[in-house]
C-alpha cells in the first residue's frame, strides 16, 4: 500500500523571523568593536626618534622624577611593562601635549629599544588606572601630574634598569 503524498495533510510553511538573529549579531559586533577600541586606548602609539634628535626647547622647564616600574601578564601570555612617574611644569606656559623618547639599554649600555610615544596622565587609580592625554588636562605653570607609559614588549637585550626618558616634543599655549 502506497500513500499518495497529495493526500497527506500539508503543514503551512512558516516564515523564519530573522530579527532576533540580526539583533544578536549587531550586539556581538558592537561589543567586539568596543573591546578593540579599549585595548587600543591603553596601547602606546610608539615610533622611533633618532638618538641625535634634539630635545624640545621647553623640555628644560619640565622635570620628570619618582619613576617606578612594574609589569603584569596579559591574556595572550605576554608581559606588559609600566613606567609611572611624576612630571612638573616649572615654566611659564601651559603644556597641552608631550612626546617622550624612551631608551632601554643593554648590559653594554647600547640602546636595546628606542620608542617615542605620547605622555599620558593618570586620571584615576581606583578601581583601575585610567589614562588621559595631556590635552584633556593641560599642565599649567607650577603644576605637576602623575603619568604612565605602557610597553607591550621590551627587547630581550634590555638590562632591566630604568629607561632613559627624553622629552622630544612639547605643545604649549
C-alpha positions in Angstrom: 0.0 0.0 0.0 1.4 3.3 -1.1 0.2 6.6 0.2 -0.3 9.4 -2.3 1.7 12.4 -1.0 -1.1 14.7 -2.1 -3.4 13.1 0.3 -1.2 13.8 3.3 -2.2 16.9 5.4 0.1 19.7 4.4 1.7 22.0 7.0 1.9 25.6 6.0 5.5 26.8 5.8 6.3 29.4 8.4 8.4 32.3 7.5 11.5 32.4 9.7 11.9 35.5 11.9 15.4 36.9 11.4 15.1 39.9 13.6 16.4 38.3 16.9 19.4 36.8 15.0 20.1 40.2 13.4 20.0 42.0 16.8 22.3 39.4 18.4 24.8 39.7 15.6 24.7 43.5 15.9 25.3 43.3 19.6 28.3 41.0 19.2 29.8 43.3 16.6 29.4 46.4 18.8 30.9 44.6 21.8 33.9 43.4 19.7 34.4 46.9 18.3 34.3 48.4 21.8 36.8 45.8 23.1 39.2 46.6 20.2 38.9 50.3 20.9 39.5 49.9 24.6 42.6 47.8 24.0 44.0 50.3 21.6 43.2 53.1 24.1 45.7 51.7 26.5 48.4 50.8 24.0 51.1 53.1 23.1 51.4 54.5 19.6 55.1 54.1 19.5 57.5 55.3 16.9 61.3 55.7 16.8 63.1 59.0 17.1 66.8 59.1 16.3 69.1 59.3 19.2 70.6 62.5 17.8 67.2 64.3 17.8 67.3 67.5 19.8 65.2 67.9 23.0 62.3 70.3 22.7 63.3 73.8 23.9 60.6 73.8 26.6 61.8 70.4 27.9 64.2 72.3 30.3 61.0 73.6 32.1 59.7 70.1 32.7 61.1 67.8 35.3 60.5 64.1 35.5 61.0 62.2 38.7 59.7 59.5 41.0 59.9 56.8 38.4 58.5 53.4 39.2 58.4 50.3 37.0 56.0 47.4 37.2 54.8 44.6 35.0 51.9 42.3 34.5 50.9 39.4 32.3 48.3 39.8 29.6 45.7 37.4 28.3 47.9 36.5 25.3 50.6 35.2 27.7 52.9 38.2 27.1 54.2 40.7 29.5 53.2 44.4 29.8 55.7 46.8 31.4 54.6 50.1 33.0 56.7 53.1 33.7 55.0 55.5 36.1 56.4 58.9 37.1 55.7 62.4 38.0 56.2 65.5 35.8 56.3 69.1 36.9 55.9 72.2 34.8 58.4 74.9 36.1 57.9 77.1 33.1 55.5 79.9 32.3 53.4 78.2 29.6 50.5 75.7 29.8 51.5 72.3 28.3 48.9 70.6 26.0 51.0 67.7 24.6 54.2 65.9 25.4 56.1 63.3 23.4 58.9 61.4 25.1 61.6 59.2 23.8 62.2 56.1 26.0 65.6 54.3 25.7 66.0 50.9 27.2 69.7 50.0 27.4 71.6 46.7 27.1 74.2 45.5 29.6 76.8 47.0 27.3 74.9 50.3 27.6 73.9 50.2 24.0 70.3 51.1 23.1 68.3 47.9 23.2 65.0 49.6 22.4 64.1 53.1 21.3 60.4 54.2 21.4 58.8 57.6 21.1 55.3 57.9 22.4 52.9 60.5 23.9 52.9 61.0 27.6 49.5 60.2 29.2 48.4 61.4 32.6 46.9 59.2 35.2 43.3 60.3 35.6 42.2 57.8 38.2 43.8 54.9 40.1 40.7 53.2 41.5 39.2 50.7 40.6 41.9 50.6 37.9 44.5 53.1 36.4 42.7 55.2 33.8 44.9 57.4 31.4 44.1 60.5 29.5 46.1 62.6 27.0 47.8 65.7 28.2 45.4 67.7 26.1 42.5 66.5 28.3 44.0 68.1 31.4 46.7 70.6 30.3 49.6 71.1 32.7 49.6 74.6 33.9 52.7 76.5 35.1 53.8 75.4 38.6 51.5 72.3 38.3 52.5 68.7 38.4 50.9 65.4 37.4 51.5 61.6 37.5 51.9 59.8 34.2 52.2 56.3 32.9 53.9 54.8 29.9 52.9 51.4 28.7 55.1 48.9 26.8 53.7 45.7 25.3 57.1 44.2 24.9 60.7 45.1 25.7 63.7 43.8 24.0 65.3 40.7 25.5 68.6 42.6 25.4 67.3 45.1 28.0 69.5 45.2 31.2 66.5 45.6 33.5 67.5 49.1 34.6 65.2 52.1 34.5 65.0 53.5 31.0 66.2 57.0 30.0 63.3 59.3 29.2 63.9 62.3 27.0 61.2 65.0 26.2 61.4 65.4 22.4 58.3 67.4 21.7 56.1 69.8 23.7 53.0 71.7 22.6 52.2 74.8 24.7 49.7 77.6 24.8 
